[in-house]
Amino acid sequence: MISSDQILQSVKRAISIPASQPLITDAVILGFADEIISSRLVPLIESYDTEFFLQLVEIPFVGTQQDYAIPYRSVARGLRDVLLIDGTGNTRSLPLLALEDVNLYINSTVISGFFFKNDKISLVPAVPSNTTGTSLKIWYRLSPSKLISASECATVTAINYDTGGFDQVTVASIPTFATTGALADFVAKKSGNAIRGFDKTIQNVSGNVLYFSVGDVPSDLSVGDYVTPAEFSPVLNSIPNEAIGLVRSHVCYRVLSAIGDHEGAAIIFKQDIPAETKDFNSIMSPRIDGEPTILINRRSLVRGNKFSQRRWLGPP
């Protein structure tokens, strides 16, 4: 795993920050790391098409509501796929429609697709009044959380599901953020450090026990995992351990530039970052060596009619 403490130690081993630069604090260094992760590392990993950040949410239809918000923690405010599940459990993919073509579907009796409306997806045509059992299944890429110290998070020591009307999580100590009504995330400690659940409301705090609504604590939460403030984590989420060198070099470059050591920054920019980017690329691609990727031409003339039927009517 890549922890916030490891990033700090790695940066401080690589460069010396003068004592006369009191503004370059640990929090500032982690802030640089957050910027590098979101602007450099996430796009680089996404370029491999290996679904490191993939997340699923299912949203039940609400009456005749036509617009549904894009998950606010998705990378680049984008989506991976949008599917419709009908009342009988059939699933079909919804296509993205050009805004200019939306009017072509206004007489359709089924939901034909969607278009983006600012920060929402808008279903086409309007949602029918009877949507019992119907929902949207949205695949999206979940952004890594911002880095904070492990001391600002809680370490899980015991879990009791559906006990006394709550899911109860016992932690080693109660951090400052953990108060009634606060939002919390659940983060795995093991390498990969997946965000197991997020934006869950703490219903009560008693002793070293955090109380959540039944069903809010993920079933795969384990002793040793973290309960963190929403959108924060003491470990880097869903990013391979081999990225530590690349993160360190980018952060060192930012720090040296900030304190005016342009010579040192230039060395890192010209030597370390290119070399570590090359090494990281060689490790990351492909993600699996022994299996080919099956590619389906969804627009081929040979399979066009059958695919069209399955796309619009659901699985056979």
N, C-alpha and C positions, 0 to 999 in steps of 0.2 A: 504494500500500500504506500501511497504518497501522502504523508501527513503535513499539516502546516508547520509543525516543528522541524520536520526533515527538510522542507524547503528553506526555512530560515537558517538551519545549520549548514546546509549545502552552499547557500549564498555567502554566508559569513566565512566559510572555509576558503571559498574561491577568491574573495576580495576583502580588503581591509577598509572598513568605514571609519574615517577619522572621528575622534571624540569631539572635534569642533563642529560636527554635523549632527546636532541633536535632533534635527527634524526628520532624519532618516531612521524612524523607529521601526519596531517589528510590524506594527500595524501598517505603516507605509509600504514596507517590503511586501507584505501579503496583498496590499492593494495593487501593487505592480503585478504580482503573480495573477491576481484575478483578471486584470486587463489582458495579460498575455494569454491566459487560458481561453478567454472568450474571443479574442481577436485573432490569435495565431493558432493555438493548439486545436480548438474545436473545428475550425475550418479545415485544418490539415487532416485530422482524423476523418472528418466527413468526406473528404475527397477520395477515401479508400472504398466508400460504399459498403461498409461492414457493420452498420447498424449498432454502434456502441451505445448510443443514447436513446434507443427506441423505447417508447412508453405507450401504453394503451389506456384509454379512458372510454367508458360507455356512458352515454348521456340519454336518459329516457326522454321521449317527446313530451312536451308540456302543452296540452291543449292544441290550439292552432298556431302556436309560436313558430315563426318562420326562420328567425335569426338565432344562431347559437355562437357563443364566444369561443374564439380560439384559446386553448389553454395558455394562461398568461406566462407560464414558465417554459414555453416551447422555444427552441433555438430559432432565431430570426423570425419569430412570429409565424412560422410555417408549419405545414402538416405533411405527413408521409403518405397517408391514405385516409379516405373517408368511406365508410361502409354503412349500409342501412340494414337493420335487422327487423323483419316484420313480425307480426303477432304469432306466426307459426314457427319462427326460428330460422327461416330462410335468410341468407345473407347475400347481398350483392353490392358491388362497388359503385359508388356514385361518381360520375365524371365531372370534371370542372368545365363549366360552360362559359363561353365568351359572353360578356355583358350584352354585346350587340345581338346575340342569338337567344337571349332569355325569352323574348316575346314569342318565339316559335313554339314554346312549350306550355303556353298559358292554358291551353285546352286539354292538356294531358290529365288523365284520371289517376296517375301515379306520380310519385316524386321521381323526377327524371335526372336531377343533378343538382349542382350548387354553383354559386359564384361568390367571390370574396367581396364583402362590403365593409371597408375599413378594417376593424379588428374582429370581424365576425364572418361566419359562413352563412349564406342565405340560401335556403332550399327553394328549388323550382319544380313545379309551380307552388302556390301557397299550400301549406300543410292541410290535409283533410281533417274534418272535425273528429272522426273516429280513428284514433291512433293507439288504441289499447294494445299494450305489449310491444309497441314499436320503439326503437331506439337507434341512436347513432353510435357507431363504434369508430373512434378516431385514433389513428396511430400518429404519433408525433415524436419529436426528439426533445428530450428533457435536458435543459441547460444544467451544467454542473453548478453546485452551490458555491457561494463566496466562502473564502477560507477564514476561519477564526481559530483561536487557541482551543485545545482540548479542555482547558480549565473552564471554559465558558459553556461547556456541554455536559450532559449527564451520561454516565456509563451504566448500562442495564445489568442488574444482578439477578433479577427474577421477573417472571411474567406469569400472570394469572388472567386467563380469558373468562369473560362473562361471569364475574364474581361479584355478588352484591349489586348487580345491575350495572357494572362497569367492567371494562378491560383495565386491569391494574398492572402498572410497570414499576417495579422497585428499582431504584438507582442507588449508586454508591453515595452520592451527595446531590443536594438540590442546587442547581446553578441559579444565578440571578434572574434569568429570563423566565424560569418555570413558575409562573403564577397562574391562578385561575383565569381562564379566558384567553391565555396566550396561545399562539399557533406554534406547533412543533413538527419537525420532520423526524423520521426514523432512518438512520444511516448504518449500513453494514460496516463492521470493522475489518472483515477479511478483504484481501486484495480484490480490486474491482470496485469495492466500496459503493455498492448500489444504493440509491435512495429507495428504501423499501416502502415508504409511505410518506406523504407530505401534507402540510397544511391541516393538521389534525388539532382540534381544540382541546386544551387541557381543561377538564371539567372540574377538577378539584386537586388539591395537594394536601397530603397529610403525612407528617413524618418524612420518610424517604420514598413515599409512594405517590406516583402520578396517576390520576384517574382519567380515563378516556371513555367515550361512548362505545358501547359494544359494537365490534366490527371495525373500529378505527385502528386498532393495533394490528399490524400485518402478521399473518400466520407464520411467516418465515423469520420474524425477528428472533434474535438469539442473545443469550447472555454474552456480554462484552460489546454488543452493538451500542450505538449512540442515540440519545434523544437530543436534538439540537433545535435552536431557534429556526423558524421557517426561513428557507433560502440560504442557510449557512451550514457549514460543515467543518470539522477538524481534519478531514481527509478529502482528497481530490476524487470526485465521483466518476466512476465509469471510464477512467483513463488508465491505460497500462502503466505499470511501474517503470517501464523503460523510458517514459517521457520525462523522468526527473532531470536528466542532464540538459534536455532542451529547455525545460522551464527555467532551470537555474541560469543558463547562459543568457536567456532573454531578460531575466530579472536583473542579473549582474550588469548587463548593458544599460538597462534603464537607470539603475542606481548610479553607475559611474557617470553617465550623462548628466544626471541630476546634480552630482557634486562637482561637476566640471572637469572630471578626469577623461578628457576626450581621447587621449592617446590609448588609455586602457580600454575604453569603450570601442574604439576602432579595431583593436586587436580581436576582441570578442566577436564583433560584427563580421570581420573578414575571415576569421579562422574557425572559432568555436561553433558559432551558429550554423554555418554551412555544413561543417563536418557532422555535427550532431543531427541535423535535419536529414542528411543523407543516410546516416546509420539508422535513424528512426524509420525512414521510409523502407529500408531493406528488411527491417524486422516486422513491420506492420502489414506488408502486402506480399502474398495473400494471407488472409486470416486463417484459412484452412488449406493445407497442402494436398491432401489426398482425395478431395472430391471436386468435380467440376461444377460450375454454375449452370443450371438449366435455364436457358433463355427461351421465352415464348413470344412469338411475333403475334401480338394481339390484333394486328391490322392486316394480316395476310389475306389474300383473296381466297385461299384454299379453306381457311377455317372461319371466314368472316361471318357467315350466316349462323353457324352453331354458336360461335362466341357471342354474337349479338343477342341470341336468345337467352343464353346463360347470364349475360351481363344485365339484361333488363328484367328477366323473369325469375332470377335466382337459380340455384343449383338444380339439376335434373333430379 
